[in-house]
């Protein structure tokens, strides 16, 4: 049990270092890109008042947004980059980075080490159940990949298969026929 706890602590610490470096680098990239954008012809297209208003909003509400963004998937990179382009002060950004990064590292570290500990227990105690679970997971992933490839190959104008619901934003001929009547 102690080795699992030690492993979880090391995992969380490693993930924390990774997220601090990655998010900090994203913020820095936004900071440098932001300075270039302000000196370009592109800045003439955006009213100065709008930029100042956006900066004030990020400076006022940015800390909670940055901290909570770490609990999302994909959104955190955008938030860190935008915070950099809008020149969020470091005295506000860094505490949000430390708190949000700690939440992210703890969540992913504990869930990850917990899942690995469960898999180790499952394979040592009930190997056949572990193998069956891995096979089912692999089949599910293959099924998702095949469905996505078929939809992509069919194109946006393709009709859904029998018994399949249309994708959001699409209509079927049946709905159009009933609307005409």
Helices and strands as residue ranges (DSSP letters): H 2-38, G 41-45, H 48-69, H 75-85, H 90-125, H 127-154, H 173-180
